[in-house]
Amino acid sequence: MLVKKVFLLCAAVCAAVFMCSCGAETELPENTVYTTFYAMYDLTSEIAGDKMNVVQLVPSGSGPHDFEPTAADIAAVSESKALVYCGSVDTYIGGIRETVEKSGVRTLDTANGVDIAKDAKDPHIWLDPSIALEQYTAISDMLSEIDPDNSAYYSERLATAAENINELQREIDTLKSTAHKNDIIVSHAAYGYLCNCIGIEQHAIEGGSGDGSDPTAKQMAELIGFAGENDIRIIFAQRNESDRAARAMAEEIGGDVLLLDPLEADTGSGGYFEVMQQNIQALGTALE
Ligand SMILES: [Zn+2]
């Protein structure tokens, strides 16, 4: 009986050790590149095609603003070839970058060289297509350095991405020439860079900290007044986020709610090109 118990105990301990050792060794494919949130994942995937295993660190349905990596996340990134991120949007990056760099992982800040200090609350730079093209280029350069055998492939993918960016620029130019309004009201202040391209301004419903919190009654009243003065009939909610405040405001002004998507999370609406086309179309309706 005792022998049987000891045997069972041994079996249990062995199983536990086996399971632990399996869990610790996250066997990543050799050509794995980590990216932080959805826009970084999508831009990197566009260039990497089928030559790299591109993985998203932030769960694909959530955005970067509330994310904190776990020890297991950091261990997994440490085993990859590279980590692609986007400046101050990835607020937690300081806690992970040094550790993974010590393990020989290359890190690429796609916001490098882009002036985001002018509005630290709105670092959503990829929503300006010309900046997205710079980001595509930086990603292509890095992949070519990691994997020189496929550099012609990455250059070709970059050329296709650049064509799509040109198409978006054309659509933005058309929007610019047909817009009759200078302002939009949005739930989350994510569209400053996109608005810059069009020559309009965003006014956010969320609280002052830019974190999606509810506005105060005073802020709501001021924005409703602003909407009335500027004939604003559309309030933009964010896909995948609560539209409660946007609905409340739309009701007050007798207007409608439309959606914008800052590509912070994968909302199942497509990649950069498709989502940006949807954004431009929705903006066209609001600026009529
Ligand atoms: Zn955001």
Residues whose N, C-alpha, C, O or C-beta is under 5 A from the ligand:
A	BS01	ZN	A190
